[in-house]
Amino acid sequence: MNYELVKEEEKILKRDFMKYVEHSMTMHKLVKEMYSSNLNDAMIVEKYQEEIASLEVKSNHLHAILLEDAIWFISKEAPRANHLRFVIGIINSIFDLERICDHAQRIAQFKSRHEDISDFIKQTITELEKRVQEYAKIIADALENYSVMGNYNNCITQSENFFNLYKAKLYESYNEIDPKNKAKNEALLEFITVLKNLDRTVDHYRNILENFVFIKDPDFFVKNKKI
């Protein structure tokens, strides 16, 4: 095994992976912008939804290319344990990124199925997407700066804070139920799924960080009882 060549190929794989991370962040940024906009303007909503749908198609393409490159890297270089963990971390993480992008599109499509969305729903999605962006940036910076170990505890705390906010918004949604407004109640019921999409998005970003902690600490998942 040519060590220098392996390290160079790892850099290329990491660079392309970080582009996928940025892609996922862009999709959720657009979702936040859409729900912050005038949702009564069909043209504005349609423009955002078309762009998000286009990025979702690109996400599938990025996923396929990265997976192929990672598998090719393993078959060509037969990397040793530490290098193999790096590739495994990449492979596991691109599946998380694919789901993150899926969640963004599903949240965007929610508006298509409901003509009228309450201020509560609009403001909640906007607030939680803002938190998603902030959390994703912490993860991205840790990956970019090779500081996943140093940022791990903070990221866990931030994900738990998000989960608490998610639960609070879930409880608040029950107070929005109006026995006389069937359309509003139907939107609220589906909104519960949207909230879960947002919660799962943070979970997937946390998974990515943990996949990279595993590269440095082979016993990480065993110690944390994840396997």
C-alpha positions in Angstrom: 0.0 0.0 0.0 1.4 3.4 -1.0 0.7 5.5 2.1 1.1 8.9 0.3 -1.2 7.9 -2.4 -3.8 6.6 0.1 -3.7 9.9 2.0 -4.1 11.9 -1.2 -7.1 9.8 -2.2 -8.6 10.2 1.3 -8.3 14.0 0.9 -10.2 13.9 -2.4 -12.9 11.6 -0.9 -13.2 14.0 2.1 -13.4 17.0 -0.2 -16.2 15.5 -2.2 -18.0 14.4 1.0 -17.9 18.0 2.4 -19.5 19.2 -0.8 -22.3 16.8 -0.1 -22.6 18.2 3.4 -22.8 21.7 2.1 -25.5 20.5 -0.4 -27.6 19.2 2.4 -27.3 22.4 4.3 -28.3 24.4 1.2 -31.5 22.4 0.9 -32.5 23.1 4.5 -31.6 26.7 4.1 -34.0 27.0 1.2 -36.7 25.3 3.2 -36.3 27.9 5.9 -36.4 30.7 3.3 -39.5 29.3 1.8 -41.4 29.2 5.0 -40.1 32.6 5.9 -41.5 34.0 2.7 -45.1 34.9 1.7 -46.7 31.5 1.5 -49.8 33.0 -0.2 -47.7 33.8 -3.2 -47.9 30.6 -5.3 -45.2 31.7 -7.7 -42.7 32.2 -4.8 -43.6 28.9 -3.2 -43.4 27.0 -6.6 -39.9 28.5 -7.3 -38.6 27.3 -3.9 -40.1 23.9 -4.3 -38.7 23.4 -7.8 -35.2 24.4 -6.7 -35.4 22.0 -3.7 -36.7 19.2 -5.9 -33.9 19.8 -8.3 -31.3 19.6 -5.4 -32.9 16.4 -4.2 -32.3 14.8 -7.6 -28.7 16.0 -7.4 -28.4 14.6 -3.9 -29.2 11.1 -5.2 -26.5 11.6 -7.9 -23.9 12.8 -5.3 -24.8 9.8 -3.1 -24.2 7.3 -5.9 -20.9 8.8 -7.0 -19.5 9.0 -3.5 -20.6 5.4 -2.7 -18.9 4.2 -5.9 -15.7 6.2 -5.2 -15.6 4.8 -1.7 -16.0 1.2 -2.8 -13.5 1.7 -5.5 -11.0 3.1 -3.0 -11.4 -0.1 -0.8 -11.1 -2.5 -3.7 -8.1 -0.7 -5.2 -6.0 0.1 -2.1 -7.1 -2.6 0.3 -6.5 -0.1 3.1 -5.4 -0.9 6.6 -7.6 -0.6 9.7 -7.4 3.2 10.3 -7.8 4.0 6.6 -10.6 1.5 6.3 -12.5 3.1 9.2 -12.2 6.4 7.4 -13.9 5.0 4.3 -16.5 3.2 6.4 -17.2 6.5 8.1 -17.7 8.2 4.7 -20.0 5.4 3.5 -22.2 5.4 6.6 -22.4 9.2 6.5 -23.5 9.6 2.9 -26.5 7.5 3.7 -27.3 10.0 6.5 -26.8 12.9 4.1 -29.2 11.2 1.6 -31.9 11.1 4.4 -31.2 14.7 5.4 -31.9 15.8 1.9 -35.0 13.6 1.7 -36.3 15.3 4.9 -35.8 18.7 3.4 -37.9 17.9 0.3 -40.6 16.3 2.4 -40.8 19.4 4.6 -41.0 21.6 1.5 -43.8 19.4 -0.1 -45.9 19.8 3.0 -47.0 23.3 1.8 -48.2 21.7 -1.5 -50.8 19.7 0.3 -52.2 22.5 2.4 -53.4 25.8 0.9 -53.6 27.5 4.3 -50.9 27.1 6.8 -51.2 28.7 10.3 -48.8 31.2 11.6 -47.9 28.7 14.3 -46.8 26.1 11.8 -45.0 28.6 9.6 -43.1 30.1 12.5 -42.3 26.7 14.0 -40.8 25.3 10.8 -38.8 28.5 10.4 -37.5 28.4 14.0 -36.5 24.7 13.9 -34.9 25.0 10.5 -32.8 27.8 11.8 -31.7 25.5 14.6 -31.0 22.8 12.1 -28.7 25.1 10.1 -26.9 26.2 13.2 -26.3 22.5 14.3 -25.3 21.5 10.8 -22.7 24.3 10.7 -21.2 23.1 14.0 -20.9 19.6 12.5 -19.5 20.8 9.2 -16.9 23.0 11.0 -15.8 20.1 13.2 -15.4 17.9 10.1 -13.6 20.6 8.1 -11.2 21.5 11.0 -10.5 17.9 12.1 -11.9 18.7 15.5 -14.7 16.1 15.9 -13.3 14.8 19.2 -13.1 18.2 20.7 -16.6 19.2 19.6 -18.3 15.9 20.4 -19.7 16.8 23.9 -21.0 20.2 22.6 -22.7 18.5 19.7 -24.4 16.0 21.9 -25.6 18.8 24.2 -26.9 20.8 21.2 -28.8 17.8 19.8 -30.4 17.2 23.1 -31.4 20.9 23.3 -33.0 20.6 19.9 -34.9 17.5 20.9 -36.3 19.3 23.9 -37.4 22.2 21.7 -39.0 19.6 19.3 -41.0 18.1 22.1 -42.1 21.5 23.3 -43.4 22.4 19.8 -45.1 19.0 19.6 -47.0 19.8 22.8 -47.8 23.3 21.6 -49.3 21.9 18.4 -52.1 20.1 20.4 -53.2 23.5 21.7 -53.7 24.6 18.1 -56.5 22.0 17.5 -59.8 23.7 16.5 -62.8 21.4 16.6 -64.6 23.7 14.1 -61.8 23.8 11.5 -61.3 20.4 9.8 -58.7 21.7 7.3 -56.6 23.2 10.0 -56.7 20.0 12.0 -55.7 17.9 9.0 -52.7 20.2 8.5 -51.7 19.9 12.2 -51.8 16.1 12.0 -49.5 16.1 9.1 -47.4 18.8 10.7 -46.5 16.2 13.4 -44.6 14.3 10.6 -42.9 17.5 9.6 -41.7 18.0 13.1 -40.3 14.4 13.1 -38.5 15.1 9.8 -36.7 18.0 11.5 -35.8 15.9 14.6 -34.5 13.1 12.4 -32.4 15.6 10.4 -30.5 16.6 13.6 -30.2 12.9 14.4 -28.6 12.2 11.1 -26.1 15.1 11.4 -25.2 13.7 14.9 -24.7 10.3 13.3 -22.2 11.8 10.9 -20.2 13.3 13.7 -20.2 10.0 15.5 -19.1 8.2 12.4 -16.0 10.4 12.3 -15.4 10.0 16.0 -15.3 6.2 15.3 -12.4 6.8 12.9 -10.3 8.2 15.8 -11.8 5.9 18.4 -12.5 2.3 17.1 -14.2 1.4 20.4 -16.6 4.3 20.3 -19.8 2.5 19.2 -19.1 -0.4 21.7 -18.5 2.0 24.6 -21.7 3.9 23.7 -23.7 0.7 23.2 -24.6 1.5 19.6 -23.8 -2.0 18.4 
